[in-house]
């Protein structure tokens, strides 16, 4: 058992040297390698004890990257939830994201590609595009009204 534990621990540290992972992601990686729950729990405790897993840092990076890539707060939230991070850990940070500004930037990019189209067609394309990107109807409507009035 000690050899398997050491091997699992080395594997986890190697993974974390490549990129940041959440506890759930490390746990899933170890399950895929057929380690027992007991070994996985011991490895997670070890990683927590020595602060190898920093989910707060992971949340910050993911939000920063999402904003940079013009992703909706809903998209970022879902990505973090898939990584196994509890919503309470990042709720406040998600709520601080300026969804309107991100949606405006995306809509302007879409509008540049469709500048020769009619106003109604542009409106339709922006609505469709932003809704597929995870923005809600109210934000999309505000964005379209702002962009098409100029």
C-alpha positions as CSV (number, residue, x, y, z in Angstrom):
1,X,0.0,0.0,0.0
2,X,2.8,2.4,0.8
3,X,4.3,2.0,-2.7
4,X,1.0,2.7,-4.3
5,X,0.5,5.7,-2.1
6,X,3.9,7.1,-2.9
7,X,3.3,6.5,-6.6
8,X,-0.1,8.2,-6.5
9,X,1.5,11.1,-4.5
10,X,4.3,11.5,-7.1
11,X,1.8,11.4,-10.0
12,X,-0.4,14.1,-8.3
13,X,2.6,16.4,-7.7
14,X,3.7,15.8,-11.3
15,X,0.2,16.8,-12.5
16,X,0.2,19.9,-10.4
17,X,3.6,20.9,-11.8
18,X,2.0,21.1,-15.2
19,X,-1.1,23.1,-14.3
20,X,-3.4,23.9,-11.5
21,X,-6.1,21.3,-10.6
22,X,-8.9,21.3,-8.1
23,X,-9.3,18.5,-5.5
24,X,-12.0,16.9,-7.6
25,X,-9.9,16.9,-10.7
26,X,-7.0,15.3,-8.9
27,X,-9.3,12.8,-7.4
28,X,-10.8,11.9,-10.8
29,X,-7.3,11.5,-12.3
30,X,-6.3,9.1,-9.5
31,X,-9.6,7.2,-9.9
32,X,-8.8,6.8,-13.6
33,X,-5.5,5.3,-12.6
34,X,-7.4,2.7,-10.5
35,X,-6.2,3.9,-7.1
36,X,-8.4,3.1,-4.1
37,X,-10.5,5.7,-2.3
38,X,-8.3,5.3,0.8
39,X,-5.1,6.1,-1.2
40,X,-6.9,9.0,-3.0
41,X,-8.1,10.5,0.3
42,X,-4.6,10.2,1.8
43,X,-3.1,11.9,-1.3
44,X,-5.6,14.7,-1.2
45,X,-4.9,15.3,2.6
46,X,-1.2,15.4,1.8
47,X,-1.7,17.9,-1.0
48,X,-3.9,20.0,1.2
49,X,-1.5,19.9,4.1
50,X,1.3,21.3,2.0
51,X,-0.9,23.6,0.0
52,X,-0.2,22.1,-3.4
53,X,-3.9,22.6,-4.3
54,X,-5.0,26.2,-4.2
55,X,-8.5,26.4,-5.4
56,X,-8.7,30.2,-4.7
57,X,-5.8,30.7,-7.1
58,X,-7.5,28.4,-9.6
59,X,-10.7,30.5,-9.4
60,X,-8.8,33.7,-9.9
61,X,-7.0,32.4,-13.0
62,X,-10.2,30.9,-14.5
63,X,-12.2,34.2,-14.0
64,X,-9.3,36.3,-15.4
65,X,-8.9,34.0,-18.4
66,X,-12.7,34.0,-19.0
67,X,-12.9,37.8,-19.0
68,X,-9.9,38.0,-21.3
69,X,-11.5,35.6,-23.7
70,X,-14.8,37.5,-23.5
71,X,-16.7,34.6,-21.8
72,X,-20.0,35.2,-20.0
73,X,-20.1,34.9,-16.2
74,X,-22.5,31.9,-16.7
75,X,-19.9,30.2,-18.9
76,X,-17.1,30.8,-16.3
77,X,-19.4,29.7,-13.4
78,X,-20.2,26.4,-15.2
79,X,-16.5,25.8,-16.0
80,X,-15.6,26.2,-12.3
81,X,-18.5,24.0,-11.2
82,X,-17.3,21.3,-13.6
83,X,-13.9,21.5,-11.9
84,X,-15.6,20.6,-8.6
85,X,-15.3,24.0,-7.0
86,X,-18.2,25.0,-4.7
87,X,-20.3,28.0,-5.9
88,X,-19.9,29.7,-2.5
89,X,-16.1,30.0,-3.2
90,X,-16.5,32.2,-6.2
91,X,-20.0,33.6,-6.1
92,X,-19.0,37.1,-5.1
93,X,-16.2,37.3,-7.8
94,X,-18.6,36.1,-10.5
95,X,-21.2,38.8,-9.5
96,X,-18.5,41.5,-9.9
97,X,-17.9,40.7,-13.6
98,X,-19.2,43.4,-15.9
99,X,-21.4,41.2,-18.1
100,X,-22.7,44.2,-20.1
101,X,-19.2,45.3,-21.1
102,X,-18.2,41.8,-22.2
103,X,-21.4,41.4,-24.2
104,X,-20.8,44.8,-25.8
105,X,-17.3,43.8,-26.9
106,X,-18.5,40.5,-28.4
107,X,-21.4,42.2,-30.1
108,X,-19.1,44.8,-31.6
109,X,-16.9,42.1,-33.0
110,X,-19.9,40.3,-34.5
111,X,-21.2,43.6,-35.9
112,X,-17.9,44.3,-37.7
113,X,-18.2,41.0,-39.5
114,X,-21.8,41.8,-40.6
115,X,-21.6,45.6,-41.2
116,X,-23.0,45.2,-44.8
117,X,-26.2,43.5,-43.5
118,X,-29.5,45.2,-42.7
119,X,-30.2,46.4,-39.2
120,X,-32.8,43.7,-38.4
121,X,-30.4,41.0,-39.7
122,X,-27.6,42.3,-37.5
123,X,-29.9,42.5,-34.5
124,X,-30.9,38.8,-35.1
125,X,-27.3,37.7,-35.5
126,X,-26.1,39.5,-32.4
127,X,-29.0,38.1,-30.3
128,X,-28.3,34.6,-31.6
129,X,-24.6,34.9,-31.1
130,X,-24.7,36.3,-27.5
131,X,-27.4,33.8,-26.4
132,X,-25.1,30.9,-27.5
133,X,-22.4,32.5,-25.5
134,X,-24.4,32.3,-22.2
135,X,-25.7,35.8,-21.9
136,X,-29.3,36.3,-20.6
137,X,-32.0,38.0,-22.6
138,X,-32.0,41.3,-20.6
139,X,-28.3,41.9,-21.1
140,X,-28.5,41.0,-24.8
141,X,-31.4,43.4,-25.3
142,X,-29.5,46.3,-23.6
143,X,-26.4,45.6,-25.7
144,X,-28.4,45.5,-29.0
145,X,-30.2,48.7,-28.2
146,X,-27.0,50.5,-27.2
147,X,-25.0,49.3,-30.3
148,X,-27.7,49.8,-32.9
149,X,-28.6,53.3,-31.6
150,X,-25.1,54.6,-32.5
